[in-house]
Amino acid sequence: MHTPLIVDPATFDKESVGFFRYGMVDGRVLLTNDVGEHLFLSPEDFRRFIAGKVQPGEELYESLRRRYFLKRDMDIDALAAKLRRKKAFLQHGPHLHAVVTTLRCNHACRYCHASRTDMDRVDTDMSLETARKVVDFVFRSPSPVLGFEFQGGEPTANFPVIQFICDYALEKNRYENRELLLSLVSNLTLMTDEKMNYLLDRGVMVCTSLDGPQDLHDKNRGWMEKSSSWETVTHWMNRFNGEWVRRGFDPDLFHVDALMTTTRYSLDRGREIVDEYVNRGIRSLHLRPLNPFGFAVNTWKQIGYTMPEFLEFYRTTLDYILDLNRQGVFVQERLASIFLTKMLTPDDPNYSDCRSPCGSGSAQLAYNFDGAIYTDDEGRMAAHMGNDFFKLGHVESSTFDEVLRHPTVRALAVASIQDSLPACHSCVYKPTCGVQPLHNYMFDGDIFGQRPLSRKCQEFYGVQQYLYHLLANDTDGSIERIFRRWTIQRSRPGTTPYAPSGEVMA
């Protein structure tokens, strides 16, 4: 899809050409710049552009000028404002706080990232005293938005702590007046009517795992107590969704979200996975590859795959999703929508794993059941594998300033600023991409990694390459219209006087 384009430096007019990066897409030259603008040129027009031969009055000149590719007639103030908007996420501090209420879990998933413990290990439950200190610590963040995301293990195995944190945070927020978002990541198999109604009353949004049709889901996500996890999960998804409707809420906004994880068994079943989501009214799915954390390290030979295999699965599944949209069935792929928001809008969605610098420790923090603080939930998982590099402190003994200025947070920021990273700094996808040093560390033992050899770089590069391929061949604008719809995010109105009003940060 990409072929080299030889440029003679002697033909470059430095006085008229603004800063840009470039690459080839299906015989056309893709230009990008640091404010997220892009433009496709023919090789002939590209050579005219860099030679300063595109003149005022030409349609191409105006297209280049509007997108800040020309030094001549450039509005520097407008360019600065656009860049400031793109990087607005740097101003606020940690907004997403993953709270591990317990490591206990009743599942034995083949790819488990959480290094779970058995259900009788109550010593891995968070105490109420630790929970109080976690909430107090979270509210020290200067961010106007605070999201509590309950994780595990299976977090509902310690439901009293979830109740305490929700009630304490909502009460505390009467005086703090933040935008408070509460979300639960659960396998739903310990759910009851009482728990469901509590969560609904407090405006807690729920996210579960759904890997596809029943046989695929149950193969990936074994349940030690019963034969089918899928039956119970889908039952409670239906119950929650029905209750939201009964209470008068918009089902497009208020429903159980779901995440899928791609194993080797998923690679030839993309259409079935999408159909499972669509049939359950879920209009957004994230085609997530496996991560090298927790038990997935030990089962990699059985369930793993190469990145080219994943990207082929991704492309064919995305094509099917686009076909459904052409037929009037709205459904989006989450990673694509993140990249497309960067490509097609003035904003950055602040997805921690795909920004520069990354959000580990600066946009999100994770709190283990014992009160230990980590850069993110993946950093906590690394600790359970025997590596405490990503541990930043403890809620009982650390100040917020100490955690935010921790040497590890600084190191991760340095390792994820693309402008200073070889290969990233000159990549045509740099403006819309990002680096996750923790993934580099887990694969290569080095937070800087070896781009483009790292799996995360290959994933992000391959997905963006395909999205630009689709846009470059969009002769009637129909694909861009679908893609632009994917970038529209509707906020959720509050469900209680103190409930969240924005997107669930799951």
C-alpha positions as CSV (number, residue, x, y, z in Angstrom):
1,M,0.0,0.0,0.0
2,H,2.9,2.3,0.7
3,T,5.8,2.8,-1.8
4,P,8.8,5.1,-1.5
5,L,8.7,8.6,-3.0
6,I,12.1,10.1,-3.8
7,V,12.4,13.8,-3.1
8,D,15.3,15.8,-4.4
9,P,16.2,18.3,-1.6
10,A,17.4,20.8,-4.2
11,T,13.8,21.2,-5.4
12,F,12.5,22.1,-2.0
13,D,11.3,25.8,-1.5
14,K,11.8,26.4,2.2
15,E,10.3,29.9,2.0
16,S,6.9,28.8,0.8
17,V,6.3,25.3,2.2
18,G,5.1,24.9,5.8
19,F,6.0,21.9,8.1
20,F,4.6,18.6,7.0
21,R,5.1,14.8,7.0
22,Y,4.3,12.6,4.0
23,G,3.9,9.0,2.9
24,M,2.4,7.1,0.0
25,V,-1.2,5.7,0.0
26,D,-2.3,3.8,-3.1
27,G,-0.2,5.9,-5.4
28,R,-1.1,9.2,-3.9
29,V,0.9,11.3,-1.4
30,L,-0.6,11.8,2.0
31,L,0.4,15.0,3.8
32,T,-0.1,15.4,7.5
33,N,0.9,18.0,10.1
34,D,0.9,18.4,13.9
35,V,-2.6,19.9,14.2
36,G,-4.1,16.8,12.6
37,E,-4.8,18.1,9.1
38,H,-4.3,15.8,6.1
39,L,-4.5,16.1,2.3
40,F,-4.0,13.7,-0.6
41,L,-2.0,14.9,-3.6
42,S,-0.9,13.3,-6.8
43,P,2.9,12.8,-7.1
44,E,2.9,15.6,-9.7
45,D,1.1,18.1,-7.4
46,F,3.3,17.1,-4.5
47,R,6.4,18.0,-6.5
48,R,4.8,21.3,-7.5
49,F,3.9,21.9,-3.8
50,I,7.4,21.3,-2.4
51,A,9.0,23.4,-5.2
52,G,6.7,26.3,-4.4
53,K,5.0,26.3,-7.7
54,V,1.4,26.1,-6.5
55,Q,0.1,29.6,-7.0
56,P,-2.6,31.7,-5.4
57,G,-5.9,31.3,-7.2
58,E,-5.5,27.6,-7.7
59,E,-7.9,25.4,-5.9
60,L,-5.0,23.3,-4.6
61,Y,-3.3,26.4,-3.2
62,E,-6.4,27.2,-1.1
63,S,-6.7,23.5,0.1
64,L,-3.0,23.7,1.2
65,R,-3.4,27.1,2.8
66,R,-6.6,26.1,4.8
67,R,-4.8,23.1,6.2
68,Y,-1.6,25.1,7.2
69,F,0.7,23.4,4.8
70,L,1.9,26.7,3.3
71,K,4.2,29.1,5.1
72,R,3.0,31.9,2.9
73,D,-0.3,33.3,4.1
74,M,-0.2,31.2,7.3
75,D,-2.3,32.4,10.2
76,I,0.1,31.6,13.1
77,D,-2.4,32.5,15.8
78,A,-5.0,30.2,14.3
79,L,-2.5,27.4,14.0
80,A,-1.4,27.9,17.7
81,A,-5.0,27.8,18.8
82,K,-5.6,24.6,16.9
83,L,-2.6,23.0,18.4
84,R,-3.6,24.1,21.9
85,R,-7.0,22.5,21.4
86,K,-5.5,19.3,20.3
87,K,-3.3,19.1,23.4
88,A,-5.9,20.3,25.9
89,F,-5.6,17.0,27.7
90,L,-2.3,18.1,29.1
91,Q,-3.9,20.8,31.3
92,H,-5.9,18.8,33.9
93,G,-4.1,15.9,35.6
94,P,-5.4,12.4,36.2
95,H,-9.1,12.0,35.4
96,L,-9.5,8.2,35.2
97,H,-8.9,6.2,38.4
98,A,-9.1,2.4,38.3
99,V,-10.0,1.0,41.7
100,V,-9.3,-2.7,42.2
101,T,-11.8,-3.8,44.9
102,T,-10.6,-7.4,44.9
103,L,-8.4,-9.9,43.0
104,R,-11.0,-12.7,43.6
105,C,-12.7,-13.9,40.5
106,N,-15.0,-16.8,39.6
107,H,-13.7,-17.1,36.0
108,A,-10.6,-18.7,34.5
109,C,-10.3,-16.7,31.2
110,R,-7.6,-17.9,28.9
111,Y,-6.2,-14.5,28.4
112,C,-6.7,-13.1,31.9
113,H,-4.7,-9.9,32.4
114,A,-5.6,-9.3,36.0
115,S,-3.7,-12.2,37.7
116,R,-6.8,-13.1,39.6
117,T,-7.0,-15.2,42.8
118,D,-9.5,-17.8,43.9
119,M,-12.8,-16.9,45.4
120,D,-11.8,-17.9,48.9
121,R,-8.9,-15.4,49.0
122,V,-10.6,-12.6,50.9
123,D,-7.2,-11.3,51.9
124,T,-7.1,-9.7,48.4
125,D,-10.3,-7.6,49.2
126,M,-9.9,-3.9,49.6
127,S,-10.9,-2.7,53.1
128,L,-13.4,0.1,53.8
129,E,-10.6,2.1,55.4
130,T,-8.4,1.8,52.3
131,A,-11.4,2.6,50.1
132,R,-11.9,5.9,52.0
133,K,-8.3,6.8,51.6
134,V,-8.5,6.0,47.8
135,V,-11.5,8.4,47.4
136,D,-9.8,11.1,49.4
137,F,-6.6,10.7,47.2
138,V,-8.6,10.8,44.0
139,F,-10.2,14.1,44.9
140,R,-6.8,15.6,45.2
141,S,-6.5,15.5,41.5
142,P,-7.0,19.0,39.9
143,S,-9.0,17.5,37.0
144,P,-12.6,18.9,36.7
145,V,-13.6,15.3,35.7
146,L,-13.1,12.4,38.0
147,G,-13.9,8.9,36.9
148,F,-14.0,5.9,39.3
149,E,-13.7,2.6,37.4
150,F,-14.2,-0.5,39.5
151,Q,-12.0,-3.4,38.4
152,G,-10.7,-6.7,39.7
153,G,-10.6,-9.7,39.7
154,E,-14.4,-9.6,39.7
155,P,-15.1,-6.3,41.5
156,T,-18.6,-7.3,42.6
157,A,-17.1,-10.0,44.7
158,N,-16.5,-7.2,47.2
159,F,-19.6,-5.2,46.5
160,P,-19.7,-3.4,49.9
161,V,-16.6,-1.5,48.9
162,I,-18.2,-0.5,45.6
163,Q,-21.2,0.8,47.6
164,F,-19.0,2.7,50.0
165,I,-16.9,4.4,47.3
166,C,-19.9,5.4,45.3
167,D,-21.8,6.8,48.3
168,Y,-18.7,8.5,49.8
169,A,-17.6,10.0,46.4
170,L,-21.1,11.3,45.6
171,E,-21.4,12.9,49.1
172,K,-17.9,14.4,48.9
173,N,-18.8,15.8,45.4
174,R,-21.6,17.8,46.9
175,Y,-18.9,20.2,48.0
176,E,-16.2,19.5,45.3
177,N,-18.6,20.0,42.4
178,R,-16.6,17.9,39.9
179,E,-18.1,16.0,37.0
180,L,-18.2,12.6,38.6
181,L,-18.3,9.4,36.5
182,L,-18.8,6.0,38.1
183,S,-18.3,2.8,36.1
184,L,-18.1,-0.9,36.8
185,V,-16.2,-3.4,34.7
186,S,-17.7,-6.8,35.6
187,N,-18.3,-10.3,34.2
188,L,-21.9,-9.8,35.7
189,T,-22.0,-13.4,36.9
190,L,-22.4,-12.3,40.6
191,M,-25.1,-9.8,39.8
192,T,-28.4,-9.7,41.7
193,D,-31.5,-7.5,41.5
194,E,-30.4,-5.7,44.6
195,K,-27.0,-4.9,43.2
196,M,-28.4,-3.9,39.8
197,N,-30.9,-1.4,41.4
198,Y,-28.2,0.1,43.5
199,L,-26.0,0.7,40.5
200,L,-28.8,2.1,38.5
201,D,-29.9,4.4,41.3
202,R,-26.4,5.8,41.6
203,G,-25.9,6.3,37.9
204,V,-23.1,3.7,37.7
205,M,-22.5,2.7,34.1
206,V,-21.6,-0.9,33.5
207,C,-19.2,-2.5,31.1
208,T,-18.8,-6.3,30.6
209,S,-16.9,-8.7,28.4
210,L,-18.5,-10.2,25.4
211,D,-16.2,-12.1,23.0
212,G,-18.8,-13.0,20.5
213,P,-21.4,-15.9,20.0
214,Q,-21.9,-18.3,22.9
215,D,-19.4,-21.0,21.9
216,L,-16.6,-18.5,21.3
217,H,-17.3,-16.5,24.4
218,D,-17.4,-19.6,26.6
219,K,-14.3,-21.0,25.0
220,N,-12.4,-17.8,25.8
221,R,-14.0,-17.1,29.2
222,G,-14.3,-20.3,31.2
223,W,-16.6,-20.1,34.3
224,M,-15.6,-22.4,37.1
225,E,-19.1,-22.7,38.5
226,K,-21.3,-23.2,35.4
227,S,-20.9,-24.4,31.8
228,S,-21.8,-21.1,30.1
229,S,-20.7,-17.6,31.1
230,W,-22.4,-16.2,28.0
231,E,-25.9,-17.2,29.2
232,T,-25.5,-15.3,32.5
233,V,-23.7,-12.3,31.0
234,T,-26.3,-11.8,28.2
235,H,-29.2,-12.3,30.7
236,W,-27.9,-9.4,32.9
237,M,-27.2,-7.3,29.9
238,N,-30.8,-7.6,28.9
239,R,-32.0,-6.9,32.5
240,F,-29.9,-3.7,32.8
241,N,-30.9,-2.5,29.4
242,G,-34.6,-3.2,30.0
243,E,-34.5,-1.4,33.3
244,W,-32.9,1.7,31.8
245,V,-35.7,1.8,29.2
246,R,-38.3,1.3,32.0
247,R,-36.9,4.3,33.8
248,G,-37.3,6.4,30.7
249,F,-33.7,6.7,29.5
250,D,-32.4,6.8,26.0
251,P,-31.2,3.2,25.2
252,D,-28.7,4.6,22.7
253,L,-26.9,6.2,25.6
254,F,-27.9,4.1,28.6
255,H,-27.0,0.5,28.2
256,V,-24.4,-2.1,29.2
257,D,-21.2,-1.5,27.2
258,A,-19.1,-4.5,26.3
259,L,-15.5,-5.3,25.4
260,M,-14.2,-8.1,23.3
261,T,-10.7,-9.6,23.3
262,T,-9.4,-11.2,20.1
263,T,-7.9,-14.7,20.5
264,R,-6.7,-17.1,17.9
265,Y,-10.2,-18.6,17.9
266,S,-11.7,-15.2,16.9
267,L,-9.7,-14.6,13.8
268,D,-12.1,-16.2,11.3
269,R,-15.3,-15.1,13.1
270,G,-15.3,-11.3,12.7
271,R,-18.8,-11.2,11.1
272,E,-20.3,-13.3,13.8
273,I,-18.7,-11.2,16.6
274,V,-20.1,-8.0,15.0
275,D,-23.6,-9.6,14.5
276,E,-23.6,-10.6,18.2
277,Y,-23.0,-7.0,19.2
278,V,-25.5,-5.6,16.8
279,N,-28.2,-8.1,17.8
280,R,-27.8,-7.0,21.4
281,G,-28.1,-3.3,20.6
282,I,-24.5,-2.5,21.2
283,R,-23.4,0.0,18.6
284,S,-19.7,0.3,19.5
285,L,-17.2,-2.5,19.7
286,H,-13.4,-2.4,20.1
287,L,-11.5,-5.1,18.2
288,R,-8.9,-5.5,20.9
289,P,-5.7,-7.6,20.4
290,L,-4.3,-9.7,23.2
291,N,-1.9,-8.0,25.7
292,P,1.2,-9.7,27.2
293,F,0.0,-9.4,30.8
294,G,-1.1,-11.8,33.5
295,F,-2.0,-15.4,32.5
296,A,-2.0,-14.4,28.8
297,V,1.8,-14.8,28.9
298,N,1.5,-18.4,29.8
299,T,-1.2,-19.2,27.2
300,W,0.2,-17.2,24.3
301,K,1.1,-20.3,22.3
302,Q,-2.5,-21.5,22.4
303,I,-4.4,-18.3,21.9
304,G,-1.9,-15.8,20.5
305,Y,-1.1,-14.8,16.9
306,T,1.1,-12.5,14.9
307,M,0.3,-8.8,14.3
308,P,-0.2,-9.3,10.6
309,E,-2.8,-12.0,11.4
310,F,-4.6,-9.6,13.7
311,L,-4.5,-6.8,11.1
312,E,-6.0,-9.0,8.5
313,F,-8.8,-9.9,10.9
314,Y,-9.2,-6.2,11.7
315,R,-9.4,-5.1,8.1
316,T,-12.0,-7.7,7.0
317,T,-14.1,-7.1,10.1
318,L,-14.0,-3.3,9.6
319,D,-15.1,-3.9,6.0
320,Y,-18.1,-5.8,7.3
321,I,-18.9,-3.0,9.8
322,L,-18.8,-0.5,6.9
323,D,-21.1,-2.7,4.9
324,L,-23.6,-2.7,7.7
325,N,-23.5,1.1,8.0
326,R,-24.2,1.4,4.2
327,Q,-27.3,-0.8,4.8
328,G,-28.5,1.7,7.5
329,V,-27.2,-0.3,10.6
330,F,-25.2,2.0,12.7
331,V,-22.3,0.3,14.5
332,Q,-18.7,1.6,14.9
333,E,-15.3,0.2,15.7
334,R,-13.9,2.0,18.8
335,L,-10.2,2.2,17.9
336,A,-11.1,3.5,14.4
337,S,-13.3,6.2,15.9
338,I,-10.4,7.3,18.2
339,F,-8.1,7.7,15.2
340,L,-10.8,9.3,13.1
341,T,-11.6,11.9,15.7
342,K,-7.9,12.9,15.5
343,M,-8.0,12.8,11.7
344,L,-11.3,14.5,11.0
345,T,-12.0,16.8,14.0
346,P,-10.2,19.6,15.9
347,D,-10.2,17.4,19.0
348,D,-8.2,14.6,20.6
349,P,-10.3,12.0,22.5
350,N,-7.6,11.7,25.2
351,Y,-7.3,7.9,24.8
352,S,-4.4,7.2,27.2
353,D,-2.8,4.5,25.2
354,C,-2.7,6.6,22.0
355,R,-1.5,10.1,22.8
356,S,1.8,12.0,23.1
357,P,2.8,12.0,25.9
358,C,1.0,8.9,27.1
359,G,-1.5,9.1,29.9
360,S,0.1,6.6,32.3
361,G,0.4,8.4,35.6
362,S,-0.6,11.8,34.2
363,A,-4.1,11.0,32.9
364,Q,-4.9,7.9,34.8
365,L,-3.9,6.1,38.0
366,A,-4.7,2.6,39.4
367,Y,-5.2,1.7,43.0
368,N,-4.6,-1.9,44.0
369,F,-6.7,-3.6,46.7
370,D,-4.0,-2.8,49.3
371,G,-3.9,0.9,48.5
372,A,-0.7,0.8,46.3
373,I,-0.8,3.3,43.5
374,Y,0.3,2.5,39.9
375,T,0.6,4.4,36.7
376,D,-2.4,2.5,35.3
377,D,-4.1,-0.8,35.5
378,E,-1.5,-2.4,33.2
379,G,1.2,-1.2,35.6
380,R,-0.6,-2.9,38.4
381,M,-0.8,-6.1,36.3
382,A,3.0,-5.9,35.7
383,A,3.5,-5.7,39.5
384,H,1.6,-8.9,39.9
385,M,4.0,-10.5,37.5
386,G,6.8,-9.5,39.8
387,N,7.9,-6.0,38.5
388,D,7.2,-2.9,40.6
389,F,8.7,-0.4,38.2
390,F,5.3,1.1,37.6
391,K,4.4,1.5,41.3
392,L,4.2,5.2,42.3
393,G,3.3,5.1,46.0
394,H,0.6,4.3,48.5
395,V,-2.6,6.1,49.5
396,E,-1.6,6.1,53.2
397,S,1.9,7.6,52.7
398,S,2.2,9.4,49.4
399,T,1.1,12.9,48.5
400,F,-0.6,13.6,45.2
401,D,2.3,15.8,44.1
402,E,4.8,13.0,44.9
403,V,2.8,10.6,42.7
404,L,2.4,13.0,39.8
405,R,6.1,13.9,39.8
406,H,7.4,10.4,40.4
407,P,10.5,9.5,38.3
408,T,8.5,6.7,36.6
409,V,5.8,9.1,35.4
410,R,8.5,11.4,34.1
411,A,10.3,8.5,32.3
412,L,7.1,7.3,30.7
413,A,6.4,10.9,29.4
414,V,9.8,11.2,27.9
415,A,9.5,7.7,26.3
416,S,6.2,8.7,24.7
417,I,6.9,12.2,23.3
418,Q,6.9,11.3,19.6
419,D,8.8,14.3,18.5
420,S,12.0,13.0,20.1
421,L,11.5,9.3,19.2
422,P,13.3,7.8,16.2
423,A,10.9,6.6,13.5
424,C,8.0,8.3,15.3
425,H,9.2,11.9,14.7
426,S,9.2,11.5,10.9
427,C,6.2,9.1,10.5
428,V,3.3,10.4,8.5
429,Y,0.9,9.1,11.2
430,K,2.7,10.8,14.0
431,P,0.0,13.5,14.5
432,T,-2.8,11.0,15.1
433,C,-0.9,8.3,16.8
434,G,0.6,7.7,20.3
435,V,3.0,5.6,22.2
436,Q,2.4,3.2,25.2
437,P,5.8,2.6,26.9
438,L,4.4,0.0,29.2
439,H,3.6,-2.3,26.2
440,N,7.2,-1.8,25.0
441,Y,8.5,-2.7,28.4
442,M,6.4,-5.9,28.6
443,F,7.4,-7.1,25.2
444,D,11.0,-5.8,24.9
445,G,12.1,-4.9,28.5
446,D,12.6,-1.3,27.4
447,I,10.1,1.6,27.8
448,F,11.3,3.1,24.5
449,G,10.8,-0.1,22.5
450,Q,12.1,-0.8,19.0
451,R,9.7,0.9,16.5
452,P,8.5,-0.3,14.1
453,L,9.1,-3.7,15.6
454,S,6.9,-3.3,18.6
455,R,3.4,-4.9,18.4
456,K,1.6,-1.7,19.5
457,C,3.4,0.3,16.8
458,Q,2.5,-2.3,14.2
459,E,-1.1,-2.3,15.4
460,F,-1.6,1.5,15.4
461,Y,0.3,1.9,12.1
462,G,-1.7,-0.9,10.4
463,V,-5.0,0.5,11.5
464,Q,-4.3,4.0,10.5
465,Q,-2.8,2.9,7.2
466,Y,-6.1,1.1,6.4
467,L,-8.2,4.1,7.5
468,Y,-6.3,6.4,5.2
469,H,-6.5,3.8,2.4
470,L,-10.3,3.9,2.7
471,L,-10.4,7.7,2.7
472,A,-8.0,7.9,-0.3
473,N,-10.4,5.7,-2.3
474,D,-13.6,7.3,-1.1
475,T,-14.7,8.6,-4.5
476,D,-18.2,9.6,-3.5
477,G,-17.6,10.7,0.1
478,S,-19.8,7.9,1.5
479,I,-17.1,6.4,3.7
480,E,-16.1,9.8,5.1
481,R,-19.7,10.5,6.0
482,I,-19.9,7.2,7.9
483,F,-16.5,7.9,9.6
484,R,-17.6,11.5,10.6
485,R,-20.7,10.0,12.3
486,W,-18.3,7.7,14.3
487,T,-16.6,10.8,15.7
488,I,-19.8,12.3,17.2
489,Q,-20.0,11.6,20.9
490,R,-23.3,12.3,22.7
491,S,-23.0,12.9,26.4
492,R,-25.2,11.1,29.0
493,P,-27.4,13.3,31.1
494,G,-27.2,12.8,34.8
495,T,-29.2,9.9,36.2
496,T,-29.2,11.2,39.8
497,P,-28.7,14.7,41.3
498,Y,-25.0,13.8,41.6
499,A,-24.6,11.4,38.8
500,P,-22.2,11.5,35.8
501,S,-23.0,13.5,32.7
502,G,-20.3,12.3,30.3
503,E,-18.9,9.3,28.6
504,V,-18.0,6.2,30.6
505,M,-14.3,6.0,30.7
506,A,-14.0,2.2,30.3
